[in-house]
Amino acid sequence: MKLYNIFDFVISLILWILIVVILVPIVLLLFLWKRCVIFIAHRVDKNLHATQPNDTYFSVGDTNKVPIVNVAQIWRVEGMLDIHEFRAHFRSLFFSCPESRKNYLNLYCYLKHFGGYVFKRSVDQVNVEEHVVMRQLPEDETLQSFIVKWMLRERFEDGKPLWQVVLLHLPSSEPNSEINVETVVLLKMHHCMTDGYGFIHIVDKLTGNTSPYLVTHEKETLFQMVKASFFGPKTLMDYVIEVARTPDLFYPLKDRKNAQWFMSLNTLDMKKIKDVRRRTKAHFISVMMTLMIGALRRYLHDTYGKDKEIPNNIWTANSLPWPGHPRNSLVNHWTGGVFQVPFKTEDPLERLCGTEKFFKFFHDMEMHKTVKRLIIPVTWCLPSPLLRWGHSLDLYYFRYSNAFASLLLSESPHFMLGKRVKQLYLPLGIKDAVPTSVLFGVSSSHSGQMDLSLLASSEVVASQEALDKIATVYFAQELEQLQRSIEDRIIPILESDCETCTLTEKDAVNNRINGNANVI
């Protein structure tokens, strides 16, 4: 926890006075208005449900009128799944008893405007046959291009719950395999209905696995909570000043309205990534953000030449889990931030250490708590037109040009209805919620492997082939060079009092001898 001095106390006190005098009356009026709207809504329509604060961030309008904000699952399953068997399996897991409606209410809901706010409206019954469908991959389309259209362009049907499952039967990608067909299972949901942990829960339910839960509950005393709340505005001010004063912003945006989107899928070497984690003690998300930005840098230099102007840093958004996430329902339960990643340097280890240093700065100042306890609740009070307007502005907090999320699932092999799951990707598509973002990456670790999905705009990549090169060639090159840098340099890069990314000669020798890997 960050230590505060008398100056911090005085600034915090001044900020709270300004908040109480200026902001609190406005927020209080909005809060009271929303409570009145909720009261009336429940009496007008018993099926209207107020969004929770974390849902509200993504609930900016009626489903059929406002661009969608979707998350998806891409399963590559060995063999042919029967659509009827899958529907029965899905129905038994999520719609089989009254308790299911309570836990999986979001599977019954779509979005509807009422009184200036967005509500979830539930339907009485869900027709699984309408939501779980078979399709054929068009002859003129690749799997990736089909998924992009389905995920980012196809809207949900008006008045129906915001999810869909598509099954595709494809020739096996393994020519020598005895099984000559594979099934691609695609599951899409609006992001206001679930988050990463919710998606992990769906995977566990469908496969019968149990994924680890790594978010520790911090033991805070009442004094610590009051202290964190009191210094919250000062923390927010420090963070905004730190990240907003830099000129190092990366905006390749030219013609966003007509931009195309591409998707690339790849499987990374989990052992190598664990090795980097063990040797540097860096957080897993720091490693993954470092690899993505390093791969992007390689693409820009190889495409435009060494004279391509690259800023010192780039800003990457990352959602962070919050303790106490339910494991038996679908909700949004997160916090997050925008992190600085060194961009100009050619040295992947320097990039990793800079990323991890900022990650520690973010957590040491408890900005993740400020986001959860201050920023997200305030958004709950904002009318949806105002929230939508805020999303469209070029404000700093929304000015990150890329985002990355990492999800850890069970290391046990995954099977869907008795058939082996070869790959499991969990892509994110929030292109219309963040107007300046052009690149989204998600890694999903499962079954002893790591699957990577990248979504990128034509504002930053010229073609599908270019994105494939980033996901396959440049990611691998960046990881290989990072490992070599760690092997060659056993001296501290950060300050001597910083434990992260600090390697002594003794540490390096022990690492090579023991080969121990931290649990990711």
C-alpha positions in Angstrom: 0.0 0.0 0.0 1.2 3.5 -0.9 2.5 5.6 2.0 0.9 9.1 2.3 2.4 12.3 3.7 0.9 15.5 5.0 0.9 17.0 1.5 -1.2 14.1 0.2 -3.6 14.6 3.1 -4.0 18.3 2.3 -4.5 17.7 -1.4 -7.0 14.9 -0.7 -8.9 17.1 1.7 -9.1 19.9 -0.9 -10.3 17.4 -3.5 -13.0 16.1 -1.2 -14.2 19.6 -0.5 -14.5 20.2 -4.3 -16.2 16.9 -4.8 -18.7 17.5 -2.0 -19.4 21.0 -3.2 -19.5 20.4 -7.0 -19.8 16.7 -7.9 -21.7 15.1 -5.0 -24.9 17.2 -5.7 -24.8 16.2 -9.4 -24.1 12.6 -8.7 -26.7 12.5 -5.9 -29.4 14.0 -8.2 -28.5 11.4 -10.9 -28.5 8.6 -8.4 -31.9 9.6 -7.0 -33.3 10.0 -10.6 -32.1 6.5 -11.5 -33.6 5.0 -8.3 -36.9 6.7 -9.3 -36.6 5.3 -12.8 -35.9 1.8 -11.4 -38.9 2.1 -9.1 -41.2 3.0 -11.9 -39.7 0.5 -14.3 -40.4 -2.4 -12.0 -44.0 -1.4 -11.7 -44.4 -0.8 -15.4 -42.7 -4.1 -16.4 -41.8 -6.8 -13.9 -39.3 -8.2 -16.4 -37.1 -5.1 -16.4 -33.9 -5.5 -14.3 -31.5 -2.6 -13.5 -27.9 -3.2 -14.7 -25.2 -3.6 -12.1 -22.4 -1.0 -12.1 -20.0 -3.2 -14.1 -22.7 -4.1 -16.6 -23.5 -0.4 -17.1 -20.1 0.3 -18.6 -21.0 -1.8 -21.6 -24.8 -1.2 -21.6 -25.0 2.0 -23.6 -28.2 1.5 -25.7 -30.8 -0.7 -27.1 -29.4 -3.9 -28.7 -30.8 -3.2 -32.1 -29.7 0.5 -32.3 -26.3 0.8 -30.7 -23.2 -1.0 -32.0 -22.6 -4.3 -30.2 -19.9 -5.0 -27.6 -19.2 -8.7 -27.8 -17.1 -11.5 -26.2 -16.9 -14.9 -27.8 -15.6 -18.4 -27.4 -14.1 -20.4 -30.3 -13.8 -24.1 -29.6 -12.0 -26.4 -32.1 -13.2 -29.9 -31.1 -11.9 -33.1 -32.6 -14.7 -35.1 -34.3 -18.3 -34.3 -35.1 -20.6 -33.0 -32.5 -24.3 -33.7 -32.9 -26.4 -30.5 -32.8 -29.2 -32.2 -30.9 -26.9 -33.7 -28.4 -25.2 -30.4 -27.8 -28.5 -28.6 -27.4 -29.6 -31.1 -24.8 -26.3 -30.7 -23.0 -26.5 -26.9 -23.0 -30.2 -27.0 -21.9 -29.4 -29.4 -19.0 -26.6 -27.2 -17.7 -28.2 -23.7 -18.0 -32.0 -24.1 -18.2 -32.9 -27.3 -16.3 -34.3 -26.0 -13.0 -35.7 -22.8 -11.3 -32.3 -22.2 -9.7 -30.8 -22.0 -13.2 -33.0 -18.9 -14.0 -31.6 -17.2 -10.9 -27.9 -18.0 -11.7 -28.2 -17.6 -15.4 -30.7 -14.8 -15.7 -28.5 -13.0 -18.2 -29.1 -15.9 -20.6 -32.8 -14.7 -20.6 -32.1 -11.0 -21.2 -31.8 -8.4 -23.8 -31.3 -4.6 -23.5 -34.1 -2.0 -23.5 -34.1 1.7 -22.9 -36.4 3.1 -20.2 -36.4 6.6 -18.6 -33.0 7.5 -20.1 -31.3 4.4 -18.9 -30.6 0.9 -20.2 -32.2 -2.0 -18.5 -32.0 -5.8 -19.0 -35.3 -7.2 -19.9 -35.9 -10.9 -19.4 -38.1 -13.2 -21.4 -40.2 -15.9 -19.9 -38.7 -18.8 -21.9 -35.7 -19.4 -24.0 -35.9 -21.4 -27.2 -32.6 -23.2 -27.2 -33.2 -24.4 -30.8 -33.3 -20.7 -31.9 -30.1 -19.8 -30.1 -28.0 -22.9 -30.9 -27.8 -23.4 -34.6 -25.8 -25.2 -37.3 -24.2 -23.3 -40.1 -22.0 -24.0 -43.1 -18.8 -22.2 -43.8 -19.2 -20.3 -47.1 -16.8 -21.6 -49.8 -15.3 -18.1 -50.3 -14.6 -17.4 -46.6 -12.0 -18.5 -44.2 -12.9 -19.5 -40.7 -11.4 -16.2 -39.3 -13.3 -14.0 -41.7 -16.6 -15.8 -41.0 -16.0 -15.4 -37.2 -15.2 -11.6 -37.5 -18.5 -11.0 -39.4 -20.5 -13.1 -37.0 -18.9 -11.5 -33.9 -18.6 -7.9 -34.9 -21.3 -7.2 -37.5 -24.2 -9.6 -37.0 -26.5 -8.1 -34.5 -28.7 -10.1 -32.1 -32.3 -10.4 -33.0 -34.4 -7.6 -31.4 -36.3 -8.7 -28.3 -34.3 -11.9 -27.9 -31.6 -12.8 -25.4 -28.1 -11.6 -26.3 -26.3 -14.8 -27.0 -25.9 -17.3 -29.7 -24.1 -20.6 -30.3 -23.0 -21.7 -33.9 -21.7 -25.1 -34.7 -19.6 -25.6 -37.9 -18.4 -29.0 -39.2 -15.1 -28.6 -41.0 -12.5 -31.0 -42.5 -9.9 -31.9 -40.0 -6.9 -29.6 -39.8 -4.7 -32.7 -39.1 -4.4 -34.6 -42.5 -3.1 -37.8 -40.9 -5.8 -37.8 -38.2 -8.2 -40.8 -38.2 -11.0 -38.4 -37.5 -11.7 -36.5 -40.7 -14.0 -33.9 -39.3 -13.7 -31.3 -36.6 -16.4 -29.2 -35.0 -16.0 -25.5 -34.4 -18.3 -24.3 -31.6 -18.8 -20.5 -31.5 -20.5 -18.9 -28.5 -21.1 -15.1 -28.6 -22.5 -12.9 -25.8 -23.0 -9.2 -25.3 -20.3 -8.0 -22.8 -22.9 -6.6 -20.4 -24.0 -10.2 -19.8 -20.7 -11.8 -18.8 -17.0 -11.2 -18.2 -13.9 -13.3 -18.4 -14.6 -15.3 -15.2 -18.1 -15.9 -16.4 -16.8 -17.3 -19.6 -14.4 -19.5 -17.7 -17.4 -20.8 -15.7 -19.2 -21.6 -19.0 -16.2 -23.6 -20.1 -16.0 -25.5 -16.9 -19.7 -26.3 -17.1 -19.5 -27.5 -20.7 -16.4 -29.7 -20.0 -16.8 -30.7 -16.4 -13.5 -29.2 -15.5 -12.6 -26.9 -12.5 -10.5 -23.9 -13.3 -8.3 -22.3 -10.6 -9.5 -19.1 -8.8 -6.4 -16.9 -8.3 -7.9 -13.7 -7.0 -6.9 -13.5 -3.4 -9.1 -11.7 -0.9 -7.2 -8.8 0.6 -7.7 -8.5 4.4 -8.4 -4.8 4.9 -9.3 -3.3 8.2 -12.0 -0.6 8.4 -9.3 2.0 8.9 -7.5 0.8 5.7 -10.8 1.0 3.7 -11.6 4.5 5.0 -8.0 5.5 4.2 -8.2 4.1 0.7 -11.5 5.9 0.1 -10.2 9.2 1.5 -7.1 9.2 -0.7 -9.0 7.8 -3.7 -9.5 11.2 -5.5 -5.8 12.0 -5.0 -4.9 8.6 -6.3 -7.0 9.2 -9.4 -5.4 12.6 -9.9 -1.9 11.2 -9.6 -2.7 8.5 -12.1 -4.3 10.8 -14.7 -1.4 13.3 -14.4 1.2 10.5 -14.8 -0.4 9.0 -17.9 -1.9 12.1 -19.5 1.1 14.3 -19.6 3.1 12.1 -21.9 3.2 12.9 -25.6 3.8 9.2 -26.4 0.4 8.2 -27.8 0.0 5.8 -30.8 -2.9 6.6 -33.1 -2.8 5.0 -36.5 -6.5 6.0 -37.0 -7.3 7.4 -40.5 -10.7 6.3 -41.6 -12.3 4.5 -38.7 -15.8 4.4 -40.3 -14.6 2.3 -43.3 -12.1 0.2 -41.4 -12.1 -3.6 -41.8 -11.4 -6.0 -39.0 -9.2 -9.1 -39.1 -8.8 -12.0 -36.7 -5.8 -14.3 -36.2 -5.5 -17.4 -34.0 -2.4 -19.1 -32.7 -1.1 -21.4 -30.0 1.9 -20.2 -28.1 4.6 -22.2 -26.3 3.4 -22.3 -22.7 6.7 -23.7 -21.3 8.7 -20.7 -22.7 6.2 -18.2 -21.2 6.4 -19.9 -17.8 10.2 -19.8 -18.1 10.1 -16.0 -18.6 7.7 -15.7 -15.6 10.0 -17.8 -13.4 13.2 -16.0 -14.3 11.9 -12.4 -14.1 9.2 -12.7 -11.4 7.0 -10.5 -13.6 3.2 -10.7 -13.6 1.8 -12.9 -16.3 -0.2 -10.1 -17.9 3.0 -8.0 -18.0 4.6 -10.7 -20.0 1.7 -11.0 -22.4 1.3 -7.2 -23.0 5.1 -7.1 -23.6 4.9 -9.8 -26.2 2.0 -8.2 -28.1 3.5 -4.7 -28.2 6.9 -6.2 -29.2 5.2 -8.1 -32.0 3.4 -5.0 -33.1 6.7 -3.0 -33.2 8.3 -5.7 -35.3 5.5 -5.6 -37.8 5.7 -1.8 -38.1 9.4 -1.8 -38.6 9.3 -4.7 -41.1 6.4 -3.0 -43.0 7.5 0.6 -43.0 11.2 0.4 -42.4 13.5 1.3 -39.6 12.7 5.0 -40.2 9.1 4.5 -39.0 8.6 6.9 -36.1 7.6 5.0 -33.0 6.8 6.7 -29.7 8.6 5.8 -26.5 5.6 4.2 -25.0 2.2 2.8 -25.9 -0.9 2.5 -23.7 -2.6 -0.9 -23.2 -5.9 -1.4 -21.4 -6.3 -4.4 -19.2 -9.3 -5.5 -17.2 -8.4 -7.0 -13.7 -10.5 -9.5 -11.7 -11.9 -8.5 -8.4 -12.1 -10.9 -5.3 -15.4 -12.6 -4.6 -16.5 -13.3 -8.1 -19.4 -15.8 -8.1 -18.5 -19.2 -9.6 -22.1 -20.3 -10.4 -23.6 -17.4 -12.3 -22.9 -14.9 -15.1 -22.0 -11.4 -14.0 -19.4 -8.7 -14.7 -17.1 -8.4 -11.7 -13.9 -6.6 -12.6 -11.7 -3.5 -12.3 -9.1 -2.4 -14.7 -6.7 0.3 -15.9 -4.5 1.6 -18.8 -0.9 0.5 -18.6 2.2 2.0 -20.0 4.3 -0.4 -22.2 7.7 0.7 -23.6 7.4 0.7 -27.4 10.4 2.3 -29.0 13.1 0.1 -27.4 14.3 -3.0 -29.3 15.1 -4.9 -26.1 12.2 -7.1 -25.0 13.6 -7.4 -21.5 13.7 -3.7 -21.1 10.1 -3.6 -22.4 9.0 -6.2 -19.9 10.7 -4.5 -17.0 9.1 -1.1 -17.9 5.7 -2.8 -18.2 6.1 -4.5 -14.9 7.3 -1.3 -13.2 4.2 0.6 -14.3 2.0 -2.4 -13.3 3.4 -2.2 -9.8 3.0 1.6 -9.8 -0.7 1.1 -10.7 -1.2 -1.4 -7.9 1.0 0.3 -5.3 -1.1 3.4 -5.6 -4.2 1.2 -5.4 -5.7 2.6 -8.6 -7.5 -0.7 -9.2 -9.5 -0.1 -6.0 -10.2 3.5 -7.0 -11.6 2.3 -10.4 -13.8 -0.3 -8.6 -15.0 1.8 -5.8 -15.2 5.3 -7.4 -15.2 5.3 -11.2 -17.4 2.3 -11.9 -20.2 3.2 -9.4 -20.4 6.7 -10.8 -21.0 5.4 -14.3 -24.0 3.5 -13.0 -25.7 6.9 -12.3 -25.1 8.3 -15.8 -28.0 8.3 -18.3 -27.1 6.1 -21.2 -26.9 9.0 -23.8 -24.4 10.7 -21.5 -22.4 7.5 -21.1 -22.5 6.8 -24.8 -21.3 10.4 -25.4 -18.4 9.8 -23.0 -17.4 6.6 -24.8 -17.2 8.5 -28.1 -15.0 11.3 -26.8 -11.2 11.3 -27.2 -10.7 11.4 -23.5 -7.4 10.1 -22.1 -8.9 7.1 -20.3 -10.4 5.9 -23.6 -7.5 6.8 -25.7 -5.6 3.6 -25.5 -4.9 2.0 -28.9 -5.0 -1.6 -27.8 -6.2 -3.9 -25.1 -5.0 -7.3 -23.7 -6.6 -9.8 -21.4 -5.4 -13.2 -20.1 -7.6 -15.9 -18.8 -6.4 -19.0 -16.9 -8.5 -22.2 -17.2 -7.9 -25.7 -16.0 -4.7 -27.4 -16.9 -6.6 -30.7 -17.2 -7.4 -31.9 -20.8 -10.7 -30.5 -22.0 -13.4 -32.7 -23.5 -16.8 -31.6 -25.0 -19.3 -34.4 -24.9 -16.4 -36.9 -24.9 -14.5 -35.3 -27.7 -11.1 -33.7 -27.2 -10.9 -29.9 -27.4 -7.9 -29.0 -29.5 -8.0 -25.2 -29.1 -10.0 -22.8 -27.1 -9.9 -19.1 -28.0 -11.7 -16.3 -26.1 -11.6 -13.2 -28.3 -12.8 -9.8 -27.3 -14.5 -7.3 -29.6 -15.3 -3.8 -28.1 -14.5 -1.8 -31.2 -17.5 0.5 -30.8 -17.1 1.1 -27.1 -13.6 2.5 -27.4 -13.3 4.7 -30.5 -9.4 4.8 -30.5 -8.7 1.1 -30.0 -7.5 -0.9 -33.0 -6.0 -4.0 -31.5 -7.4 -6.6 -29.0 -5.5 -9.6 -27.7 -6.7 -12.4 -25.4 -4.7 -15.4 -24.2 -6.4 -18.4 -22.8 -4.3 -21.0 -20.9 -5.8 -24.5 -20.7 -4.8 -28.1 -21.0 -1.1 -27.2 -20.7 -1.2 -24.9 -23.7 -1.9 -21.3 -24.5 -4.2 -20.2 -27.2 -4.0 -16.6 -28.5 -6.6 -14.6 -30.4 -5.9 -11.2 -32.0 -8.5 -8.8 -33.5 -7.1 -5.9 -35.4 -8.4 -3.1 -37.5 -7.2 -2.2 -41.0 -6.1 1.1 -39.4 -3.1 -0.8 -38.0 -2.7 -3.9 -40.2 -3.0 -4.0 -44.0 -4.4 -7.5 -44.4 -5.2 -10.8 -42.9 -1.8 -12.0 -43.8 -0.2 -9.1 -41.9 -2.1 -10.0 -38.7 -1.3 -13.7 -39.1 2.4 -12.7 -39.2 2.0 -10.7 -36.0 0.3 -13.6 -34.2 2.5 -16.3 -35.4 5.9 -15.0 -36.6 6.5 -11.9 -34.6 5.1 -13.2 -31.3 7.5 -16.2 -31.5 10.4 -14.0 -32.4 9.7 -11.6 -29.5 9.5 -14.5 -27.1 12.7 -16.1 -28.3 14.6 -12.8 -28.1 13.2 -12.2 -24.6 14.4 -15.5 -23.4 17.9 -14.8 -24.9 18.0 -11.4 -23.2 17.2 -13.0 -19.8 19.8 -15.7 -20.3 22.5 -13.2 -21.3 21.8 -10.5 -18.9 21.9 -11.4 -15.2 22.1 -7.9 -13.9 19.3 -5.7 -12.5 17.6 -3.4 -15.1 15.3 -1.7 -12.6 16.3 0.0 -9.3 18.1 -2.2 -6.8 15.2 -2.0 -4.4 12.7 -3.3 -6.9 12.3 -7.1 -6.7 10.6 -7.5 -10.1 12.8 -8.2 -13.1 15.8 -8.1 -10.9 18.1 -11.1 -11.6 21.3 -11.7 -9.6 23.9 -14.1 -10.8 22.9 -16.5 -8.0 19.2 -16.3 -9.1 20.1 -17.0 -12.7 22.3 -20.0 -11.8 19.5 -21.4 -9.5 16.9 -20.9 -12.2 18.9 -22.9 -14.7 19.7 -25.6 -12.2 16.2 -26.1 -10.7 14.0 -25.3 -13.7 11.2 -24.3 -11.3 8.2 -22.5 -12.8 5.7 -20.3 -11.0 2.1 -21.2 -11.3 0.5 -18.8 -13.8 
